[in-house]
């Protein structure tokens, strides 16, 4: 006689599409009815993505049939909770919520997120939520060690650089590591949504941690995200993880608004001078290893673009998922140093390619979400 335990043991070997977790631990198996060899499996899925649902049903059917060939399996999907529980919750006082993610560590996602937030804050009311529980970077990026106040059981965001800021790093001061299992991480993530007193924001920027795990899933289930920006670097190894992240957010119906390529190249600026102080004329030079001639202006100034990280990059992902490439940010020492100093690069106007790229990305966000 087949038992529920038999069925559950089989289902534990089936992953939820796009994730490393099985469907039992995901909690989507609502009930199992068994009558002799007839098995009815009821799933509670918080998405109406038919492609995902059909993939999941096929995976279950194949796995059950390969282990229990005599079973007559019927799968029912309960979508009653889609409207009430999935991507339908807004945070009071926030008009738009935009996440910045990558699924890949080390691509400069937090640097992109904070500088985008700073640029947007020049004409809008902006909040910034650092959701990296294990490695929060916001306290370093804005040089802030203050602990948030609690008023009426709600955390009051730290205000600095014209923005409202919140991070686990403000609560867990010092060098103590966060050593928590997934359920605790999801619980704390919920606290940041439910128990922070954001004040009349035009947009909340959420800086996501790397990966496609509990925080990303909790975010997708908890909030009606208005969009996400995926950050990548040119290398193929980075792009592979970013693509997994893109697919995950597509499967949970989070709209991908744009792609940003970071560390896209490096500009070597210089000046050609004459020992005899002779006037230089406009022209160009051809350097070995550089495909195109390098232009020199009448002051002798030139700029050489160098690609340190070769690969398909942001253009490839933009074309693959039909989402615009909003910007390509070159490597820049001042950008890196600004993070170390806790003074975001975009605080002051600068005559640089990096500054103009952030302005360009910000303009795309403004158009997308109707901001000033």
Order of alpha helices (4+ residues) and beta strands (2+ residues): alpha-alpha-beta-beta-alpha-beta-alpha-beta-alpha-beta-alpha-beta-beta-beta-beta-alpha-alpha-beta-alpha-beta-alpha-beta-beta-beta-beta-alpha-beta-alpha-alpha
